[in-house]
């Protein structure tokens, strides 16, 4: 009894565009930046009620 022959298929390669590989430290850094921007916006809004200009730290 003969084994059925397989048709040669190209190997399945992982493409960078198809996989959501995101480094955890990058996500943590982005979240920290957004948290700081939000805090600066809140501080600026609070100080604006007192007539004080606030220019937050932007990094």
C-alpha atoms as an extended CHARMM CRD file, in Angstrom:
* protein
*
        59  EXT
         1         1  UNK       CA              0.0000000000        0.0000000000        0.0000000000  PROA      1               0.0000000000
         2         2  UNK       CA              1.4170000000        3.3260000000       -1.0690000000  PROA      2               0.0000000000
         3         3  UNK       CA              1.2170000000        6.4690000000        0.9940000000  PROA      3               0.0000000000
         4         4  UNK       CA             -0.5130000000        9.4020000000       -0.6300000000  PROA      4               0.0000000000
         5         5  UNK       CA              1.9450000000       12.0620000000       -1.6780000000  PROA      5               0.0000000000
         6         6  UNK       CA              1.6120000000       15.5180000000       -0.2310000000  PROA      6               0.0000000000
         7         7  UNK       CA              1.6660000000       18.5620000000       -2.3670000000  PROA      7               0.0000000000
         8         8  UNK       CA              4.5690000000       20.7470000000       -1.3090000000  PROA      8               0.0000000000
         9         9  UNK       CA              3.3120000000       23.8230000000        0.4970000000  PROA      9               0.0000000000
        10        10  UNK       CA              5.4790000000       26.7880000000        1.3210000000  PROA      10              0.0000000000
        11        11  UNK       CA              6.1470000000       27.0600000000        5.0460000000  PROA      11              0.0000000000
        12        12  UNK       CA              3.9190000000       29.4600000000        6.9340000000  PROA      12              0.0000000000
        13        13  UNK       CA              6.0550000000       32.4140000000        7.9230000000  PROA      13              0.0000000000
        14        14  UNK       CA              5.0500000000       34.9170000000       10.5550000000  PROA      14              0.0000000000
        15        15  UNK       CA              4.8520000000       38.4000000000        9.1470000000  PROA      15              0.0000000000
        16        16  UNK       CA              5.3010000000       41.3680000000       11.4190000000  PROA      16              0.0000000000
        17        17  UNK       CA              2.2440000000       43.0670000000        9.9900000000  PROA      17              0.0000000000
        18        18  UNK       CA              0.0430000000       40.1010000000       10.8960000000  PROA      18              0.0000000000
        19        19  UNK       CA              1.0090000000       39.6670000000       14.5340000000  PROA      19              0.0000000000
        20        20  UNK       CA              0.2820000000       42.1670000000       17.3120000000  PROA      20              0.0000000000
        21        21  UNK       CA              3.6710000000       41.9750000000       19.0080000000  PROA      21              0.0000000000
        22        22  UNK       CA              4.0200000000       45.0070000000       21.2380000000  PROA      22              0.0000000000
        23        23  UNK       CA              6.7220000000       45.3020000000       23.8080000000  PROA      23              0.0000000000
        24        24  UNK       CA              5.2750000000       45.6890000000       27.3390000000  PROA      24              0.0000000000
        25        25  UNK       CA              7.7150000000       48.4470000000       28.2850000000  PROA      25              0.0000000000
        26        26  UNK       CA              6.5070000000       50.5140000000       25.3280000000  PROA      26              0.0000000000
        27        27  UNK       CA              2.9000000000       50.2000000000       26.4230000000  PROA      27              0.0000000000
        28        28  UNK       CA              3.8390000000       51.1300000000       29.9900000000  PROA      28              0.0000000000
        29        29  UNK       CA              5.7330000000       54.2090000000       28.7570000000  PROA      29              0.0000000000
        30        30  UNK       CA              2.8040000000       55.3370000000       26.5860000000  PROA      30              0.0000000000
        31        31  UNK       CA              0.3620000000       54.9100000000       29.4720000000  PROA      31              0.0000000000
        32        32  UNK       CA              2.6370000000       56.9130000000       31.7700000000  PROA      32              0.0000000000
        33        33  UNK       CA              2.8830000000       59.7150000000       29.2030000000  PROA      33              0.0000000000
        34        34  UNK       CA             -0.8860000000       59.8230000000       28.8080000000  PROA      34              0.0000000000
        35        35  UNK       CA             -1.3420000000       59.8430000000       32.5990000000  PROA      35              0.0000000000
        36        36  UNK       CA              1.0330000000       62.8080000000       32.8990000000  PROA      36              0.0000000000
        37        37  UNK       CA             -0.7160000000       64.7100000000       30.1130000000  PROA      37              0.0000000000
        38        38  UNK       CA             -4.0680000000       64.1430000000       31.8120000000  PROA      38              0.0000000000
        39        39  UNK       CA             -2.6670000000       65.3530000000       35.1260000000  PROA      39              0.0000000000
        40        40  UNK       CA             -1.2710000000       68.4770000000       33.4250000000  PROA      40              0.0000000000
        41        41  UNK       CA             -4.6540000000       69.1820000000       31.8190000000  PROA      41              0.0000000000
        42        42  UNK       CA             -6.4020000000       68.8930000000       35.1670000000  PROA      42              0.0000000000
        43        43  UNK       CA             -3.8280000000       71.0730000000       36.8870000000  PROA      43              0.0000000000
        44        44  UNK       CA             -4.1100000000       73.7010000000       34.1460000000  PROA      44              0.0000000000
        45        45  UNK       CA             -7.9160000000       73.6990000000       34.4210000000  PROA      45              0.0000000000
        46        46  UNK       CA             -7.7920000000       74.0640000000       38.1960000000  PROA      46              0.0000000000
        47        47  UNK       CA             -5.2320000000       76.8740000000       38.1110000000  PROA      47              0.0000000000
        48        48  UNK       CA             -7.1420000000       78.6350000000       35.3130000000  PROA      48              0.0000000000
        49        49  UNK       CA            -10.0380000000       79.1300000000       37.7340000000  PROA      49              0.0000000000
        50        50  UNK       CA             -7.6030000000       81.1060000000       39.8980000000  PROA      50              0.0000000000
        51        51  UNK       CA             -6.2650000000       83.1160000000       36.9470000000  PROA      51              0.0000000000
        52        52  UNK       CA             -2.8930000000       81.3790000000       36.9100000000  PROA      52              0.0000000000
        53        53  UNK       CA             -1.3000000000       80.2040000000       33.6650000000  PROA      53              0.0000000000
        54        54  UNK       CA              0.1680000000       76.7070000000       33.8090000000  PROA      54              0.0000000000
        55        55  UNK       CA              2.3820000000       75.2300000000       31.1390000000  PROA      55              0.0000000000
        56        56  UNK       CA              2.8220000000       71.5690000000       31.9580000000  PROA      56              0.0000000000
        57        57  UNK       CA              5.8960000000       69.5240000000       31.4030000000  PROA      57              0.0000000000
        58        58  UNK       CA              5.7320000000       67.8810000000       28.0010000000  PROA      58              0.0000000000
        59        59  UNK       CA              8.1680000000       65.1180000000       27.2830000000  PROA      59              0.0000000000
